[in-house]
Amino acid sequence: MLVIDDTEDLRFLYRAVLTRSGYEVVEAATGHEALAMVRTDELPDVIVLDVQMPDMDGWDTLAAIRSDARCSGIPVILCTVKSSENSVQRAWDAGCDGFLAKPFLIEELIEELTKVLTRVKLRGGPWHDESGDVESKGRGSSEP
């Protein structure tokens, strides 16, 4: 799992809790750092992406992920303090697979991760094959 958030304390919290829950976690502090990772490193099974970040925000990061054939199929859960109906709809329109409004409980993050990864598994996941090549799996659920 790749966690992308500019706040060091939140990345630490994500890593601590998610590692205890059995997830392998790698972190990126910026969208640019994350893109370099998904374009060259082992592909994560899921990305947890903060929207409000300096330099390259989560919207631009998600758009870059979706436009890159190598990593376009990675499931992405967007996290933002903006939880208006318009923001939620924008998230789904941008191609996210899950959405969490900050602040959220860790249990809600685990639940959202479980839902997203279950959808991937039901589609025949993992979404990439053993070589790291992207399989054509579609975006997931039709639910916002």
N, C-alpha and C positions, 0 to 999 in steps of 0.2 A: 504494500500500500504506500502511496505517495501522499504526504500531507504538505500542502502549499499554504503557508500563512506567514505574513511578515512579522507577526508578534512572537518573539522567542518563547515567552512564557506559555503561550497557547500551544506552540509546537511541542514543548516539553511535556505539557499535560496530555496532549494527544498521544505522544509516544509512550508515556508511562502507562496510561490507561489501556490503550489499544494493545500494547505488548503484553500486559497482564491478561488481556482477553484472547491472546493467541495469535495476534496479527504481527507480521513483520512490517516494520514501519521505517521508511526513509523520509527525509524532510527536505524541503526547499523553502527559502525565505522570500523568493521572488518568482514572478512568472517566467522571467528569462532563465533563471537557474533551473526551474522545473522543466522547461522546454528542452534545454540542453541535456537534461537527464533522460527524458523519455525518447529523445532522438538518438542517444548513444548507449545508454545503460540497459540493463535488463528491464523489461516492461513490467510495470506494476499491474496487479489485478484490478485495482480501483484507485481513484484519486479523490481526495477530500480537498476542496479548493475554496479558499476565502475569496470573496469578491472585492472587498475594499483593501487594495494594496497600492503603495506608491509605484511609480514607474510604469508598470504593466499591471492593470487590474485583472480581476478574475474573468471578466467578460472577454477581454482581449486574449487572455491565456486560454480560455475555453475555445474561442474561435480558432486560435493557432493549433490547438490539439486536434480539433475536428477537421482542419484543413490539411493535416499531415497524414499521409497514407499509413505510415508506420505506427502511429499511435491514435488514429481517429476512432478506433473502436473501444478504447479504454473507458469503462464506466466512470462518470464524474458526479460527485455529490457536491453541490454548491452550498456554501454557508455564507449568510449575510445578515446584517442587522436590518436591512430593508426587506420587510416581509409583506409589503402591500400586495394586493392582487396583481397589479401591473408588474411588480418585480418577480413574483412567482411565475406569471405567464411568460415574462421575458426569459426566465431561466429555462423553462421547458422549450420555448421557441429556439433558444440557443443550443439546445441539444444536451442538456444535463439529464442525468439518470435518477437523481435524487436531490432533495432540497431541504435545508435546515435553516430555520430562522434563529439567529443569535439573540439573546443567549439561549442555549439549549442544554438539556441534561445529558450527561454521558450516556445514559440509557437510551436516549432518543438517537444519539449518533450510532450506537451499536445496533439498534433496531433498523435504522435507515441502511446501514451497511449490510445487514442481514438480508433485507428486502432486495436491495440492488444485486447483491451477489447471488441470491436465489434466482432472480430473473435471468441472470447470465447463465447459471447452471441449467435452468429449464430450457434455455435456447440451445443447449449443447455446449456450454462453455468448458474450458476457459475461452475467452474471446480471441485468443491468439494460440497458434499451434506451438509445438515444442521448439521450433526454430525462431519463434518470435514474430513470425509473419501474421499479419492481421487476417482473420477470417471474416467473411461477410455475415454478420449476425444481426444487423438491424440495431435500433436504438433501445429497444426494451418495451416497457409498458406504455400504454396510451394514456394512462392516468397522470394528471399533474401532481 
